[in-house]
């Protein structure tokens, strides 16, 4: 059984920064709606994890993507 929607949303939003408050509220609302409806989340980050030119800076987004699994 998956965690309650509030816990899932809090885990995914933790540490995220947004340009403005309206964007944060919109994204949080849409995330909660998807989680409550049981719709799958699709996330994309534009780099190849097997590439030779990855560096330490890429781990920030890799770790955040891990919370979606």
N, CA, C, O and CB atoms as a CASP TS submission, in Angstrom:
PFRMAT TS
TARGET T0000
AUTHOR 0000-0000-0000
METHOD Language model
MODEL 1
PARENT N/A
ATOM      1  N   UNK     1       0.849  -1.186   0.000  1.00  0.00           N
ATOM      2  CA  UNK     1       0.000   0.000   0.000  1.00  0.00           C
ATOM      3  C   UNK     1       0.889   1.241   0.000  1.00  0.00           C
ATOM      4  O   UNK     1       1.892   1.288   0.712  1.00  0.00           O
ATOM      5  CB  UNK     1      -0.963   0.002   1.229  1.00  0.00           C
ATOM      6  N   UNK     2       0.529   2.228  -0.784  1.00  0.00           N
ATOM      7  CA  UNK     2       1.337   3.436  -0.873  1.00  0.00           C
ATOM      8  C   UNK     2       1.028   4.382   0.288  1.00  0.00           C
ATOM      9  O   UNK     2       0.005   4.268   0.962  1.00  0.00           O
ATOM     10  CB  UNK     2       1.096   4.141  -2.214  1.00  0.00           C
ATOM     11  N   UNK     3       1.950   5.315   0.490  1.00  0.00           N
ATOM     12  CA  UNK     3       1.796   6.296   1.560  1.00  0.00           C
ATOM     13  C   UNK     3       0.633   7.237   1.228  1.00  0.00           C
ATOM     14  O   UNK     3       0.279   7.400   0.061  1.00  0.00           O
ATOM     15  CB  UNK     3       3.113   7.100   1.767  1.00  0.00           C
ATOM     16  N   UNK     4       0.043   7.852   2.254  1.00  0.00           N
ATOM     17  CA  UNK     4      -1.039   8.810   2.006  1.00  0.00           C
ATOM     18  C   UNK     4      -0.575   9.945   1.084  1.00  0.00           C
ATOM     19  O   UNK     4       0.613  10.262   1.017  1.00  0.00           O
ATOM     20  CB  UNK     4      -1.554   9.388   3.337  1.00  0.00           C
ATOM     21  N   UNK     5      -1.522  10.539   0.389  1.00  0.00           N
ATOM     22  CA  UNK     5      -1.223  11.592  -0.579  1.00  0.00           C
ATOM     23  C   UNK     5      -0.412  12.719   0.047  1.00  0.00           C
ATOM     24  O   UNK     5       0.532  13.212  -0.570  1.00  0.00           O
ATOM     25  CB  UNK     5      -2.512  12.148  -1.167  1.00  0.00           C
ATOM     26  N   UNK     6      -0.761  13.131   1.254  1.00  0.00           N
ATOM     27  CA  UNK     6      -0.045  14.233   1.905  1.00  0.00           C
ATOM     28  C   UNK     6       1.431  13.899   2.096  1.00  0.00           C
ATOM     29  O   UNK     6       2.291  14.750   1.872  1.00  0.00           O
ATOM     30  CB  UNK     6      -0.687  14.560   3.258  1.00  0.00           C
ATOM     31  N   UNK     7       1.732  12.666   2.509  1.00  0.00           N
ATOM     32  CA  UNK     7       3.128  12.255   2.699  1.00  0.00           C
ATOM     33  C   UNK     7       3.868  12.196   1.373  1.00  0.00           C
ATOM     34  O   UNK     7       5.017  12.628   1.279  1.00  0.00           O
ATOM     35  CB  UNK     7       3.198  10.893   3.396  1.00  0.00           C
ATOM     36  N   UNK     8       3.220  11.665   0.355  1.00  0.00           N
ATOM     37  CA  UNK     8       3.853  11.579  -0.960  1.00  0.00           C
ATOM     38  C   UNK     8       4.161  12.970  -1.508  1.00  0.00           C
ATOM     39  O   UNK     8       5.266  13.220  -1.989  1.00  0.00           O
ATOM     40  CB  UNK     8       2.955  10.812  -1.938  1.00  0.00           C
ATOM     41  N   UNK     9       3.197  13.860  -1.437  1.00  0.00           N
ATOM     42  CA  UNK     9       3.386  15.218  -1.952  1.00  0.00           C
ATOM     43  C   UNK     9       4.484  15.938  -1.181  1.00  0.00           C
ATOM     44  O   UNK     9       5.313  16.623  -1.780  1.00  0.00           O
ATOM     45  CB  UNK     9       2.074  16.015  -1.870  1.00  0.00           C
ATOM     46  N   UNK    10       4.498  15.790   0.130  1.00  0.00           N
ATOM     47  CA  UNK    10       5.525  16.446   0.940  1.00  0.00           C
ATOM     48  C   UNK    10       6.916  15.936   0.583  1.00  0.00           C
ATOM     49  O   UNK    10       7.859  16.723   0.503  1.00  0.00           O
ATOM     50  CB  UNK    10       5.253  16.224   2.430  1.00  0.00           C
ATOM     51  N   UNK    11       7.054  14.636   0.368  1.00  0.00           N
ATOM     52  CA  UNK    11       8.357  14.061   0.017  1.00  0.00           C
ATOM     53  C   UNK    11       8.839  14.566  -1.336  1.00  0.00           C
ATOM     54  O   UNK    11      10.022  14.865  -1.500  1.00  0.00           O
ATOM     55  CB  UNK    11       8.281  12.532   0.006  1.00  0.00           C
ATOM     56  N   UNK    12       7.947  14.661  -2.293  1.00  0.00           N
ATOM     57  CA  UNK    12       8.336  15.105  -3.632  1.00  0.00           C
ATOM     58  C   UNK    12       8.653  16.599  -3.648  1.00  0.00           C
ATOM     59  O   UNK    12       9.592  17.015  -4.326  1.00  0.00           O
ATOM     60  CB  UNK    12       7.224  14.793  -4.640  1.00  0.00           C
ATOM     61  N   UNK    13       7.899  17.406  -2.924  1.00  0.00           N
ATOM     62  CA  UNK    13       8.094  18.860  -2.925  1.00  0.00           C
ATOM     63  C   UNK    13       9.259  19.305  -2.041  1.00  0.00           C
ATOM     64  O   UNK    13       9.739  20.431  -2.174  1.00  0.00           O
ATOM     65  CB  UNK    13       6.825  19.547  -2.468  1.00  0.00           C
ATOM     66  N   UNK    14       9.718  18.434  -1.141  1.00  0.00           N
ATOM     67  CA  UNK    14      10.784  18.796  -0.208  1.00  0.00           C
ATOM     68  C   UNK    14      12.041  19.237  -0.965  1.00  0.00           C
ATOM     69  O   UNK    14      12.528  18.522  -1.841  1.00  0.00           O
ATOM     70  CB  UNK    14      11.109  17.610   0.723  1.00  0.00           C
ATOM     71  N   UNK    15      12.553  20.404  -0.624  1.00  0.00           N
ATOM     72  CA  UNK    15      13.786  20.907  -1.216  1.00  0.00           C
ATOM     73  C   UNK    15      13.618  21.564  -2.572  1.00  0.00           C
ATOM     74  O   UNK    15      14.599  22.030  -3.152  1.00  0.00           O
ATOM     75  CB  UNK    15      14.748  19.806  -1.340  1.00  0.00           C
ATOM     76  N   UNK    16      12.403  21.614  -3.091  1.00  0.00           N
ATOM     77  CA  UNK    16      12.179  22.216  -4.409  1.00  0.00           C
ATOM     78  C   UNK    16      12.048  23.731  -4.278  1.00  0.00           C
ATOM     79  O   UNK    16      11.430  24.236  -3.341  1.00  0.00           O
ATOM     80  CB  UNK    16      10.912  21.622  -5.077  1.00  0.00           C
ATOM     81  N   UNK    17      12.636  24.438  -5.225  1.00  0.00           N
ATOM     82  CA  UNK    17      12.547  25.898  -5.258  1.00  0.00           C
ATOM     83  C   UNK    17      11.778  26.316  -6.507  1.00  0.00           C
ATOM     84  O   UNK    17      11.951  25.721  -7.571  1.00  0.00           O
ATOM     85  CB  UNK    17      13.967  26.552  -5.234  1.00  0.00           C
ATOM     86  N   UNK    18      10.949  27.313  -6.384  1.00  0.00           N
ATOM     87  CA  UNK    18      10.144  27.797  -7.496  1.00  0.00           C
ATOM     88  C   UNK    18      10.388  29.283  -7.667  1.00  0.00           C
ATOM     89  O   UNK    18      10.742  29.977  -6.713  1.00  0.00           O
ATOM     90  CB  UNK    18       8.639  27.506  -7.269  1.00  0.00           C
ATOM     91  N   UNK    19      10.197  29.774  -8.893  1.00  0.00           N
ATOM     92  CA  UNK    19      10.431  31.180  -9.183  1.00  0.00           C
ATOM     93  C   UNK    19       9.470  32.114  -8.466  1.00  0.00           C
ATOM     94  O   UNK    19       9.839  33.232  -8.106  1.00  0.00           O
ATOM     95  CB  UNK    19      10.339  31.410 -10.651  1.00  0.00           C
ATOM     96  N   UNK    20       8.257  31.670  -8.261  1.00  0.00           N
ATOM     97  CA  UNK    20       7.285  32.507  -7.564  1.00  0.00           C
ATOM     98  C   UNK    20       6.259  31.622  -6.856  1.00  0.00           C
ATOM     99  O   UNK    20       6.154  30.426  -7.129  1.00  0.00           O
ATOM    100  CB  UNK    20       6.584  33.477  -8.552  1.00  0.00           C
ATOM    101  N   UNK    21       5.529  32.218  -5.969  1.00  0.00           N
ATOM    102  CA  UNK    21       4.569  31.486  -5.139  1.00  0.00           C
ATOM    103  C   UNK    21       3.421  30.905  -5.955  1.00  0.00           C
ATOM    104  O   UNK    21       2.939  29.814  -5.650  1.00  0.00           O
ATOM    105  CB  UNK    21       4.016  32.396  -4.060  1.00  0.00           C
ATOM    106  N   UNK    22       2.978  31.612  -6.979  1.00  0.00           N
ATOM    107  CA  UNK    22       1.868  31.118  -7.803  1.00  0.00           C
ATOM    108  C   UNK    22       2.257  29.823  -8.513  1.00  0.00           C
ATOM    109  O   UNK    22       1.445  28.902  -8.607  1.00  0.00           O
ATOM    110  CB  UNK    22       1.445  32.185  -8.838  1.00  0.00           C
ATOM    111  N   UNK    23       3.481  29.746  -9.010  1.00  0.00           N
ATOM    112  CA  UNK    23       3.960  28.528  -9.674  1.00  0.00           C
ATOM    113  C   UNK    23       4.006  27.376  -8.689  1.00  0.00           C
ATOM    114  O   UNK    23       3.594  26.263  -9.016  1.00  0.00           O
ATOM    115  CB  UNK    23       5.353  28.752 -10.297  1.00  0.00           C
ATOM    116  N   UNK    24       4.503  27.629  -7.483  1.00  0.00           N
ATOM    117  CA  UNK    24       4.579  26.580  -6.469  1.00  0.00           C
ATOM    118  C   UNK    24       3.192  26.050  -6.129  1.00  0.00           C
ATOM    119  O   UNK    24       2.989  24.837  -6.066  1.00  0.00           O
ATOM    120  CB  UNK    24       5.267  27.106  -5.206  1.00  0.00           C
ATOM    121  N   UNK    25       2.242  26.948  -5.910  1.00  0.00           N
ATOM    122  CA  UNK    25       0.879  26.532  -5.567  1.00  0.00           C
ATOM    123  C   UNK    25       0.245  25.711  -6.687  1.00  0.00           C
ATOM    124  O   UNK    25      -0.399  24.694  -6.431  1.00  0.00           O
ATOM    125  CB  UNK    25       0.013  27.756  -5.265  1.00  0.00           C
ATOM    126  N   UNK    26       0.431  26.157  -7.922  1.00  0.00           N
ATOM    127  CA  UNK    26      -0.139  25.437  -9.066  1.00  0.00           C
ATOM    128  C   UNK    26       0.456  24.045  -9.178  1.00  0.00           C
ATOM    129  O   UNK    26      -0.273  23.067  -9.348  1.00  0.00           O
ATOM    130  CB  UNK    26       0.097  26.216 -10.368  1.00  0.00           C
ATOM    131  N   UNK    27       1.773  23.949  -9.085  1.00  0.00           N
ATOM    132  CA  UNK    27       2.425  22.646  -9.209  1.00  0.00           C
ATOM    133  C   UNK    27       2.038  21.723  -8.060  1.00  0.00           C
ATOM    134  O   UNK    27       1.824  20.529  -8.267  1.00  0.00           O
ATOM    135  CB  UNK    27       3.944  22.814  -9.257  1.00  0.00           C
ATOM    136  N   UNK    28       1.947  22.263  -6.862  1.00  0.00           N
ATOM    137  CA  UNK    28       1.566  21.445  -5.711  1.00  0.00           C
ATOM    138  C   UNK    28       0.125  20.942  -5.848  1.00  0.00           C
ATOM    139  O   UNK    28      -0.162  19.783  -5.548  1.00  0.00           O
ATOM    140  CB  UNK    28       1.727  22.249  -4.408  1.00  0.00           C
ATOM    141  N   UNK    29      -0.768  21.804  -6.296  1.00  0.00           N
ATOM    142  CA  UNK    29      -2.170  21.406  -6.499  1.00  0.00           C
ATOM    143  C   UNK    29      -2.276  20.301  -7.547  1.00  0.00           C
ATOM    144  O   UNK    29      -2.970  19.306  -7.341  1.00  0.00           O
ATOM    145  CB  UNK    29      -3.023  22.621  -6.924  1.00  0.00           C
ATOM    146  N   UNK    30      -1.582  20.482  -8.674  1.00  0.00           N
ATOM    147  CA  UNK    30      -1.620  19.472  -9.735  1.00  0.00           C
ATOM    148  C   UNK    30      -1.018  18.153  -9.269  1.00  0.00           C
ATOM    149  O   UNK    30      -1.525  17.085  -9.613  1.00  0.00           O
ATOM    150  CB  UNK    30      -0.877  19.973 -10.973  1.00  0.00           C
ATOM    151  N   UNK    31       0.057  18.218  -8.491  1.00  0.00           N
ATOM    152  CA  UNK    31       0.680  17.007  -7.961  1.00  0.00           C
ATOM    153  C   UNK    31      -0.282  16.271  -7.035  1.00  0.00           C
ATOM    154  O   UNK    31      -0.450  15.057  -7.152  1.00  0.00           O
ATOM    155  CB  UNK    31       1.981  17.352  -7.213  1.00  0.00           C
ATOM    156  N   UNK    32      -0.908  16.991  -6.126  1.00  0.00           N
ATOM    157  CA  UNK    32      -1.853  16.367  -5.195  1.00  0.00           C
ATOM    158  C   UNK    32      -3.045  15.746  -5.934  1.00  0.00           C
ATOM    159  O   UNK    32      -3.511  14.668  -5.565  1.00  0.00           O
ATOM    160  CB  UNK    32      -2.351  17.403  -4.176  1.00  0.00           C
ATOM    161  N   UNK    33      -3.531  16.419  -6.964  1.00  0.00           N
ATOM    162  CA  UNK    33      -4.642  15.870  -7.753  1.00  0.00           C
ATOM    163  C   UNK    33      -4.242  14.554  -8.411  1.00  0.00           C
ATOM    164  O   UNK    33      -4.994  13.580  -8.357  1.00  0.00           O
ATOM    165  CB  UNK    33      -5.095  16.879  -8.826  1.00  0.00           C
ATOM    166  N   UNK    34      -3.070  14.519  -9.027  1.00  0.00           N
ATOM    167  CA  UNK    34      -2.603  13.292  -9.685  1.00  0.00           C
ATOM    168  C   UNK    34      -2.441  12.163  -8.677  1.00  0.00           C
ATOM    169  O   UNK    34      -2.861  11.034  -8.929  1.00  0.00           O
ATOM    170  CB  UNK    34      -1.272  13.543 -10.414  1.00  0.00           C
ATOM    171  N   UNK    35      -1.835  12.465  -7.541  1.00  0.00           N
ATOM    172  CA  UNK    35      -1.628  11.431  -6.527  1.00  0.00           C
ATOM    173  C   UNK    35      -2.967  10.912  -6.004  1.00  0.00           C
ATOM    174  O   UNK    35      -3.148   9.706  -5.841  1.00  0.00           O
ATOM    175  CB  UNK    35      -0.778  11.980  -5.364  1.00  0.00           C
ATOM    176  N   UNK    36      -3.903  11.822  -5.743  1.00  0.00           N
ATOM    177  CA  UNK    36      -5.211  11.422  -5.213  1.00  0.00           C
ATOM    178  C   UNK    36      -5.987  10.566  -6.214  1.00  0.00           C
ATOM    179  O   UNK    36      -6.720   9.658  -5.823  1.00  0.00           O
ATOM    180  CB  UNK    36      -6.032  12.660  -4.842  1.00  0.00           C
ATOM    181  N   UNK    37      -5.823  10.856  -7.497  1.00  0.00           N
ATOM    182  CA  UNK    37      -6.527  10.098  -8.537  1.00  0.00           C
ATOM    183  C   UNK    37      -5.811   8.807  -8.899  1.00  0.00           C
ATOM    184  O   UNK    37      -6.355   7.973  -9.622  1.00  0.00           O
ATOM    185  CB  UNK    37      -6.692  10.948  -9.777  1.00  0.00           C
ATOM    186  N   UNK    38      -4.593   8.641  -8.399  1.00  0.00           N
ATOM    187  CA  UNK    38      -3.824   7.443  -8.716  1.00  0.00           C
ATOM    188  C   UNK    38      -3.228   7.457 -10.115  1.00  0.00           C
ATOM    189  O   UNK    38      -2.804   6.419 -10.623  1.00  0.00           O
ATOM    190  CB  UNK    38      -4.689   6.240  -8.563  1.00  0.00           C
ATOM    191  N   UNK    39      -3.195   8.629 -10.737  1.00  0.00           N
ATOM    192  CA  UNK    39      -2.613   8.744 -12.077  1.00  0.00           C
ATOM    193  C   UNK    39      -1.092   8.708 -11.975  1.00  0.00           C
ATOM    194  O   UNK    39      -0.528   9.261 -11.031  1.00  0.00           O
ATOM    195  CB  UNK    39      -3.084  10.051 -12.780  1.00  0.00           C
ATOM    196  N   UNK    40      -0.424   8.071 -12.922  1.00  0.00           N
ATOM    197  CA  UNK    40       1.035   7.978 -12.857  1.00  0.00           C
ATOM    198  C   UNK    40       1.699   9.330 -13.103  1.00  0.00           C
ATOM    199  O   UNK    40       1.186  10.167 -13.846  1.00  0.00           O
ATOM    200  CB  UNK    40       1.543   6.961 -13.872  1.00  0.00           C
ATOM    201  N   UNK    41       2.844   9.521 -12.467  1.00  0.00           N
ATOM    202  CA  UNK    41       3.640  10.725 -12.686  1.00  0.00           C
ATOM    203  C   UNK    41       4.700  10.399 -13.728  1.00  0.00           C
ATOM    204  O   UNK    41       5.338   9.349 -13.661  1.00  0.00           O
ATOM    205  CB  UNK    41       4.292  11.236 -11.352  1.00  0.00           C
ATOM    206  N   UNK    42       4.887  11.283 -14.678  1.00  0.00           N
ATOM    207  CA  UNK    42       5.933  11.118 -15.682  1.00  0.00           C
ATOM    208  C   UNK    42       6.913  12.264 -15.515  1.00  0.00           C
ATOM    209  O   UNK    42       6.534  13.434 -15.557  1.00  0.00           O
ATOM    210  CB  UNK    42       5.343  11.079 -17.135  1.00  0.00           C
ATOM    211  N   UNK    43       8.170  11.916 -15.326  1.00  0.00           N
ATOM    212  CA  UNK    43       9.201  12.915 -15.071  1.00  0.00           C
ATOM    213  C   UNK    43      10.327  12.726 -16.074  1.00  0.00           C
ATOM    214  O   UNK    43      10.716  11.597 -16.374  1.00  0.00           O
ATOM    215  CB  UNK    43       9.733  12.813 -13.614  1.00  0.00           C
ATOM    216  N   UNK    44      10.851  13.831 -16.592  1.00  0.00           N
ATOM    217  CA  UNK    44      11.943  13.769 -17.560  1.00  0.00           C
ATOM    218  C   UNK    44      13.034  14.735 -17.141  1.00  0.00           C
ATOM    219  O   UNK    44      12.754  15.860 -16.729  1.00  0.00           O
ATOM    220  CB  UNK    44      11.443  14.094 -18.990  1.00  0.00           C
ATOM    221  N   UNK    45      14.260  14.301 -17.246  1.00  0.00           N
ATOM    222  CA  UNK    45      15.415  15.164 -17.025  1.00  0.00           C
ATOM    223  C   UNK    45      16.356  14.915 -18.203  1.00  0.00           C
ATOM    224  O   UNK    45      16.713  13.767 -18.471  1.00  0.00           O
ATOM    225  CB  UNK    45      16.124  14.874 -15.622  1.00  0.00           C
ATOM    226  N   UNK    46      16.755  15.950 -18.898  1.00  0.00           N
ATOM    227  CA  UNK    46      17.437  15.806 -20.182  1.00  0.00           C
ATOM    228  C   UNK    46      18.912  15.481 -20.163  1.00  0.00           C
ATOM    229  O   UNK    46      19.706  16.226 -20.738  1.00  0.00           O
ATOM    230  CB  UNK    46      17.273  17.012 -20.914  1.00  0.00           C
ATOM    231  N   UNK    47      19.305  14.404 -19.529  1.00  0.00           N
ATOM    232  CA  UNK    47      20.688  13.935 -19.645  1.00  0.00           C
ATOM    233  C   UNK    47      20.702  12.421 -19.655  1.00  0.00           C
ATOM    234  O   UNK    47      19.741  11.771 -19.241  1.00  0.00           O
ATOM    235  CB  UNK    47      21.567  14.481 -18.488  1.00  0.00           C
ATOM    236  N   UNK    48      21.798  11.873 -20.131  1.00  0.00           N
ATOM    237  CA  UNK    48      21.958  10.425 -20.227  1.00  0.00           C
ATOM    238  C   UNK    48      22.743   9.942 -19.010  1.00  0.00           C
ATOM    239  O   UNK    48      23.921  10.275 -18.880  1.00  0.00           O
ATOM    240  CB  UNK    48      22.679  10.021 -21.556  1.00  0.00           C
ATOM    241  N   UNK    49      22.130   9.171 -18.116  1.00  0.00           N
ATOM    242  CA  UNK    49      22.835   8.727 -16.911  1.00  0.00           C
ATOM    243  C   UNK    49      24.013   7.795 -17.186  1.00  0.00           C
ATOM    244  O   UNK    49      24.793   7.506 -16.279  1.00  0.00           O
ATOM    245  CB  UNK    49      21.873   8.038 -15.999  1.00  0.00           C
ATOM    246  N   UNK    50      24.151   7.324 -18.420  1.00  0.00           N
ATOM    247  CA  UNK    50      25.297   6.470 -18.750  1.00  0.00           C
ATOM    248  C   UNK    50      26.403   7.249 -19.457  1.00  0.00           C
ATOM    249  O   UNK    50      27.424   6.668 -19.826  1.00  0.00           O
ATOM    250  CB  UNK    50      24.849   5.304 -19.625  1.00  0.00           C
ATOM    251  N   UNK    51      26.219   8.543 -19.650  1.00  0.00           N
ATOM    252  CA  UNK    51      27.198   9.358 -20.373  1.00  0.00           C
ATOM    253  C   UNK    51      28.491   9.516 -19.575  1.00  0.00           C
ATOM    254  O   UNK    51      28.492   9.465 -18.345  1.00  0.00           O
ATOM    255  CB  UNK    51      26.610  10.735 -20.689  1.00  0.00           C
ATOM    256  N   UNK    52      29.591   9.708 -20.305  1.00  0.00           N
ATOM    257  CA  UNK    52      30.898   9.858 -19.653  1.00  0.00           C
ATOM    258  C   UNK    52      31.106  11.268 -19.113  1.00  0.00           C
ATOM    259  O   UNK    52      32.005  11.478 -18.300  1.00  0.00           O
ATOM    260  CB  UNK    52      32.016   9.514 -20.630  1.00  0.00           C
ATOM    261  N   UNK    53      30.304  12.235 -19.538  1.00  0.00           N
ATOM    262  CA  UNK    53      30.505  13.616 -19.099  1.00  0.00           C
ATOM    263  C   UNK    53      29.605  14.033 -17.934  1.00  0.00           C
ATOM    264  O   UNK    53      29.425  15.229 -17.701  1.00  0.00           O
ATOM    265  CB  UNK    53      30.277  14.542 -20.251  1.00  0.00           C
ATOM    266  N   UNK    54      29.047  13.091 -17.213  1.00  0.00           N
ATOM    267  CA  UNK    54      28.274  13.428 -16.015  1.00  0.00           C
ATOM    268  C   UNK    54      29.225  13.913 -14.930  1.00  0.00           C
ATOM    269  O   UNK    54      30.376  13.480 -14.866  1.00  0.00           O
ATOM    270  CB  UNK    54      27.447  12.204 -15.516  1.00  0.00           C
ATOM    271  N   UNK    55      28.746  14.806 -14.084  1.00  0.00           N
ATOM    272  CA  UNK    55      29.571  15.309 -12.993  1.00  0.00           C
ATOM    273  C   UNK    55      28.736  15.388 -11.715  1.00  0.00           C
ATOM    274  O   UNK    55      27.542  15.090 -11.717  1.00  0.00           O
ATOM    275  CB  UNK    55      30.166  16.698 -13.346  1.00  0.00           C
ATOM    276  N   UNK    56      29.370  15.783 -10.655  1.00  0.00           N
ATOM    277  CA  UNK    56      28.736  15.811  -9.342  1.00  0.00           C
ATOM    278  C   UNK    56      27.459  16.653  -9.325  1.00  0.00           C
ATOM    279  O   UNK    56      26.519  16.327  -8.601  1.00  0.00           O
ATOM    280  CB  UNK    56      29.710  16.341  -8.315  1.00  0.00           C
ATOM    281  N   UNK    57      27.413  17.712 -10.099  1.00  0.00           N
ATOM    282  CA  UNK    57      26.228  18.563 -10.148  1.00  0.00           C
ATOM    283  C   UNK    57      24.982  17.831 -10.618  1.00  0.00           C
ATOM    284  O   UNK    57      23.869  18.204 -10.250  1.00  0.00           O
ATOM    285  CB  UNK    57      26.483  19.731 -11.045  1.00  0.00           C
ATOM    286  N   UNK    58      25.156  16.799 -11.424  1.00  0.00           N
ATOM    287  CA  UNK    58      24.005  16.031 -11.901  1.00  0.00           C
ATOM    288  C   UNK    58      23.344  15.232 -10.779  1.00  0.00           C
ATOM    289  O   UNK    58      22.176  14.859 -10.896  1.00  0.00           O
ATOM    290  CB  UNK    58      24.433  15.090 -13.019  1.00  0.00           C
ATOM    291  N   UNK    59      24.060  14.968  -9.710  1.00  0.00           N
ATOM    292  CA  UNK    59      23.480  14.155  -8.639  1.00  0.00           C
ATOM    293  C   UNK    59      22.305  14.852  -7.954  1.00  0.00           C
ATOM    294  O   UNK    59      21.450  14.186  -7.372  1.00  0.00           O
ATOM    295  CB  UNK    59      24.546  13.818  -7.608  1.00  0.00           C
ATOM    296  N   UNK    60      22.253  16.179  -8.015  1.00  0.00           N
ATOM    297  CA  UNK    60      21.125  16.896  -7.404  1.00  0.00           C
ATOM    298  C   UNK    60      19.808  16.464  -8.029  1.00  0.00           C
ATOM    299  O   UNK    60      18.860  16.115  -7.325  1.00  0.00           O
ATOM    300  CB  UNK    60      21.304  18.418  -7.552  1.00  0.00           C
ATOM    301  N   UNK    61      19.754  16.490  -9.355  1.00  0.00           N
ATOM    302  CA  UNK    61      18.506  16.091 -10.007  1.00  0.00           C
ATOM    303  C   UNK    61      18.307  14.585  -9.948  1.00  0.00           C
ATOM    304  O   UNK    61      17.170  14.119  -9.881  1.00  0.00           O
ATOM    305  CB  UNK    61      18.489  16.560 -11.458  1.00  0.00           C
ATOM    306  N   UNK    62      19.379  13.823  -9.971  1.00  0.00           N
ATOM    307  CA  UNK    62      19.247  12.363  -9.869  1.00  0.00           C
ATOM    308  C   UNK    62      18.630  11.972  -8.532  1.00  0.00           C
ATOM    309  O   UNK    62      17.760  11.103  -8.473  1.00  0.00           O
ATOM    310  CB  UNK    62      20.620  11.679 -10.039  1.00  0.00           C
ATOM    311  N   UNK    63      19.079  12.608  -7.470  1.00  0.00           N
ATOM    312  CA  UNK    63      18.537  12.296  -6.144  1.00  0.00           C
ATOM    313  C   UNK    63      17.073  12.710  -6.043  1.00  0.00           C
ATOM    314  O   UNK    63      16.270  12.007  -5.430  1.00  0.00           O
ATOM    315  CB  UNK    63      19.359  12.993  -5.047  1.00  0.00           C
ATOM    316  N   UNK    64      16.722  13.848  -6.641  1.00  0.00           N
ATOM    317  CA  UNK    64      15.326  14.289  -6.613  1.00  0.00           C
ATOM    318  C   UNK    64      14.454  13.339  -7.433  1.00  0.00           C
ATOM    319  O   UNK    64      13.341  13.009  -7.024  1.00  0.00           O
ATOM    320  CB  UNK    64      15.199  15.735  -7.151  1.00  0.00           C
ATOM    321  N   UNK    65      14.955  12.901  -8.586  1.00  0.00           N
ATOM    322  CA  UNK    65      14.196  11.951  -9.397  1.00  0.00           C
ATOM    323  C   UNK    65      13.959  10.651  -8.640  1.00  0.00           C
ATOM    324  O   UNK    65      12.939   9.992  -8.844  1.00  0.00           O
ATOM    325  CB  UNK    65      14.926  11.668 -10.709  1.00  0.00           C
ATOM    326  N   UNK    66      14.880  10.282  -7.782  1.00  0.00           N
ATOM    327  CA  UNK    66      14.758   9.047  -6.996  1.00  0.00           C
ATOM    328  C   UNK    66      13.510   9.079  -6.115  1.00  0.00           C
ATOM    329  O   UNK    66      12.910   8.035  -5.859  1.00  0.00           O
ATOM    330  CB  UNK    66      16.012   8.836  -6.125  1.00  0.00           C
ATOM    331  N   UNK    67      13.114  10.268  -5.649  1.00  0.00           N
ATOM    332  CA  UNK    67      11.922  10.356  -4.795  1.00  0.00           C
ATOM    333  C   UNK    67      10.646  10.016  -5.561  1.00  0.00           C
ATOM    334  O   UNK    67       9.622   9.706  -4.953  1.00  0.00           O
ATOM    335  CB  UNK    67      11.804  11.757  -4.197  1.00  0.00           C
ATOM    336  N   UNK    68      10.704  10.073  -6.885  1.00  0.00           N
ATOM    337  CA  UNK    68       9.532   9.744  -7.692  1.00  0.00           C
ATOM    338  C   UNK    68       9.364   8.241  -7.885  1.00  0.00           C
ATOM    339  O   UNK    68       8.301   7.797  -8.320  1.00  0.00           O
ATOM    340  CB  UNK    68       9.626  10.421  -9.039  1.00  0.00           C
ATOM    341  N   UNK    69      10.377   7.458  -7.573  1.00  0.00           N
ATOM    342  CA  UNK    69      10.286   6.009  -7.781  1.00  0.00           C
ATOM    343  C   UNK    69       9.514   5.347  -6.669  1.00  0.00           C
ATOM    344  O   UNK    69       9.338   4.129  -6.680  1.00  0.00           O
ATOM    345  CB  UNK    69      11.672   5.391  -7.884  1.00  0.00           C
TER
END
